Amino acid sequence: MDRLDGKVAIVTGAAAGIGEATARRFAAEGASVLLTDISEEGEAVAASIGAKAVFAQQDVTDEARWEEIIALALATWGRLDILVNNAGISMFGVVTNLSFAQWKRCISVDLDSVFLGTRAAIPAMRQSGGGSIINMSSMAGITGQRTLSAYCAAKGGVRFFSKAVALDCADAGDNIRVNSVHPGIIDTPIFRATTDDQRRSPVGPEPLSPDLLAGMVTPMKRAGRAEDIAAACAYLASDDAAFVTGTELIVDGGSCAA
Ligand SMILES: NC(=O)c1ccc[n+]([C@@H]2O[C@H](COP(=O)([O-])OP(=O)(O)OC[C@H]3O[C@@H](n4cnc5c(N)ncnc54)[C@H](O)[C@@H]3O)[C@@H](O)[C@H]2O)c1
């Protein structure tokens, strides 16, 4: 459990859910972690992790703030090895009901932020001799999902953006690996908060409980845990994945297999 000893990581959207679990897992594996989130609740998460964790408030769509976040990691620990672009939002609605503002909001938080974070992190990782960039996509970046067109567009964009940057980094010989992670249905606050209306649309007229929906959509008959995704991130962050770049790691209980 010390695969990340001496490494420095930034995890966005780390106040809850997958980001929180990933920050905890990274610290448990020896990394120093800068947790960021638009929500100040990340402060308490960092405090509960202990001396290896620091929190900074960040809206991942704010271009200028990215430079400050990278500078903070360098000022605190002197290097940057890992970035998890995890912060994200869902955006439900059939396309004819989706406003342009909703579309742009989803693309901004889920895709633009990944560009901004990746671009800001690469120079610092090059100074540190390499790194691992992990971009949180979704099974919605592998297969189309009903009522999630903007989200699918963003998460599909994350998948192919990651591949293109992986090639640019390999060409540069900078030892930076770039991969995307594709969770299926994971039991986090974002999933629990979906409304009856959102849960009704994929399968029929009656709303389904989150557990029932997860059981129907997932071949393994349950929702995944945030820790399942954290474990995948820890692998990609570690030197166990030294020859892994430009690929997608699907962690979905078999959902994309069918
Ligand atoms: N839970 C799932 O079923 C599931 C499935 C596939 C993909 N994902 C992806 O995993 C990632 C994490 O999702 P989660 O389930 O942990 O969600 P979550 O809502 O539990 O956590 C997301 C975190 O991101 C933060 N955030 C939102 N907008 C932000 C912004 N503009 N700037 C900074 N932080 C912001 C939120 O405050 C929150 O703490 C997201 O990218 C999501 O799309 C989740």
The ligand as an ORCA input file, in Angstrom:
! r2SCAN-3c Opt
* xyz 0 1
  N     -21.517      8.460     -9.668
  C     -21.617      7.919    -10.849
  O     -22.480      7.045    -11.078
  C     -20.679      8.315    -11.964
  C     -20.671      7.550    -13.128
  C     -19.834      7.895    -14.165
  C     -19.002      8.993    -14.048
  N     -19.017      9.745    -12.915
  C     -18.123     10.901    -12.872
  O     -17.300     10.835    -11.733
  C     -16.961     12.156    -11.297
  C     -17.279     12.305     -9.823
  O     -18.665     12.072     -9.650
  P     -19.327     11.700     -8.250
  O     -20.308     10.632     -8.524
  O     -18.287     11.503     -7.211
  O     -20.153     13.067     -8.033
  P     -20.388     13.943     -6.704
  O     -21.439     14.934     -7.052
  O     -20.602     13.045     -5.549
  O     -18.997     14.700     -6.563
  C     -18.606     15.648     -7.534
  C     -17.835     16.754     -6.860
  O     -17.474     17.706     -7.871
  C     -17.670     19.005     -7.332
  N     -17.876     19.974     -8.413
  C     -18.968     20.146     -9.179
  N     -18.794     21.177    -10.015
  C     -17.551     21.678     -9.759
  C     -16.787     22.759    -10.291
  N     -17.266     23.556    -11.263
  N     -15.547     22.975     -9.808
  C     -15.047     22.186     -8.823
  N     -15.736     21.168     -8.267
  C     -16.975     20.920     -8.741
  C     -18.880     18.878     -6.426
  O     -18.932     19.917     -5.459
  C     -18.665     17.503     -5.797
  O     -17.955     17.561     -4.581
  C     -17.749     13.110    -12.204
  O     -16.917     13.563    -13.247
  C     -18.854     12.237    -12.757
  O     -19.334     12.689    -13.999
  C     -19.837      9.430    -11.860
*
